[in-house]
Amino acid sequence: MTTLLLLYLTSGLLLALLSLPLIAGIIPPNPIYGFRTRATLSDPKLWYPANRCAGRWLLANGLSVALAALLLYPIPGLSIDAYALACLVVVVVGLALALWRSFRCLRLLQEDT
C-alpha cells in the first residue's frame, strides 16, 4: 500500500508541477505540451488564456489526487484494492472534469473573439 501511496502522491504532484508553466503563460504554442487543439495551436491569442484555464484545472486535479492519496492512506481496514480504486476514481473524475472545463473555457474564449 505504501507503493501505491507514493505512486499516487508523486503522480498528483507531477500533474501540479506540469500545470505551473501553463498557468504562468510561459509555454508557447507547440505540438507536445499544453492544451492543444486546432484552435489553440492556430491562434496564440487563444493559446495562452486557454492554457491558463486548463493549467488551473490540472493543478486542482493534481493537488486533489495527492491529497486523496494522503487522506485515504491511514483509514483503518481499507484494503489495498479499495485504496487503489478510490485514488483512481479521483484521478479519472478529476481529469474528466478538467478536460470538460478546459473545453468549456475554450468555447467561451472563442465566443469573446
C-alpha positions in Angstrom: 0.0 0.0 0.0 2.9 2.3 0.6 4.0 1.9 -3.0 0.5 3.0 -4.1 0.7 6.0 -1.8 4.0 7.0 -3.3 2.7 6.4 -6.9 -0.5 8.5 -6.4 1.2 11.2 -4.4 4.0 11.5 -7.0 1.6 11.5 -9.9 -0.6 14.2 -8.3 2.4 16.4 -7.5 3.8 15.8 -11.1 0.4 17.0 -12.6 0.5 20.0 -10.3 4.1 20.9 -11.3 3.3 20.4 -15.0 0.4 22.9 -14.7 2.5 25.7 -13.4 4.2 26.8 -16.6 0.8 26.7 -18.3 -0.7 28.9 -15.7 2.2 31.3 -15.9 1.8 31.6 -19.7 5.4 30.7 -20.5 4.8 27.8 -22.8 4.3 29.0 -26.5 2.1 27.1 -28.9 3.8 23.7 -29.6 2.7 20.2 -30.7 3.8 18.5 -27.5 2.9 20.3 -24.3 -0.2 22.2 -23.4 -3.9 22.3 -24.1 -3.5 21.6 -27.8 -6.5 21.9 -30.1 -6.7 23.2 -33.7 -8.0 26.5 -32.4 -5.3 27.0 -29.7 -2.5 25.9 -32.0 -3.5 28.2 -34.7 -4.1 31.3 -32.6 -1.7 32.5 -29.8 -4.4 34.8 -28.6 -6.4 31.7 -27.7 -3.4 29.5 -26.7 -2.3 31.5 -23.6 -5.7 32.1 -21.9 -6.9 28.6 -22.8 -3.7 27.1 -21.3 -4.0 29.2 -18.2 -7.5 27.9 -17.7 -6.5 24.3 -18.4 -3.5 24.6 -16.2 -5.6 25.8 -13.2 -7.8 22.7 -13.6 -4.8 20.4 -14.0 -3.3 22.0 -10.8 -6.6 21.4 -8.9 -6.6 17.8 -10.1 -3.0 17.1 -9.2 -3.5 18.5 -5.7 -6.7 16.6 -5.3 -5.0 13.3 -6.3 -2.1 13.9 -3.9 -4.5 14.9 -1.1 -6.7 11.9 -1.6 -3.7 9.6 -1.6 -2.6 11.1 1.8 -6.1 11.2 3.4 -7.2 7.7 2.3 -3.9 6.0 3.3 -4.4 5.9 7.1 -8.0 4.7 7.1 -8.0 1.6 9.2 -9.2 -1.6 7.5 -9.1 -0.1 4.0 -7.9 -2.8 1.6 -5.2 -2.2 -1.0 -7.8 -2.7 -3.7 -10.2 -0.2 -2.2 -7.4 2.3 -1.7 -6.2 1.9 -5.3 -9.7 2.2 -6.7 -10.6 5.2 -4.6 -7.5 7.0 -5.7 -8.1 6.0 -9.3 -11.6 7.4 -9.2 -10.2 10.8 -8.0 -7.7 10.7 -10.9 -10.3 9.8 -13.6 -13.1 12.1 -12.4 -10.6 14.9 -11.9 -9.2 14.6 -15.4 -12.6 14.3 -16.9 -13.8 17.4 -15.1 -10.6 19.3 -16.1 -11.0 18.3 -19.7 -14.6 19.3 -19.8 -14.0 22.6 -18.0 -11.0 23.4 -20.3 -13.1 22.9 -23.5 -15.8 25.0 -21.9 -13.3 27.7 -21.2 -12.0 27.5 -24.8 -15.5 27.8 -26.2 -16.2 30.9 -24.1 -12.9 32.4 -25.2 -13.8 31.8 -28.9 -17.2 33.5 -28.4 -15.4 36.6 -27.0 -13.2 36.9 -30.1 
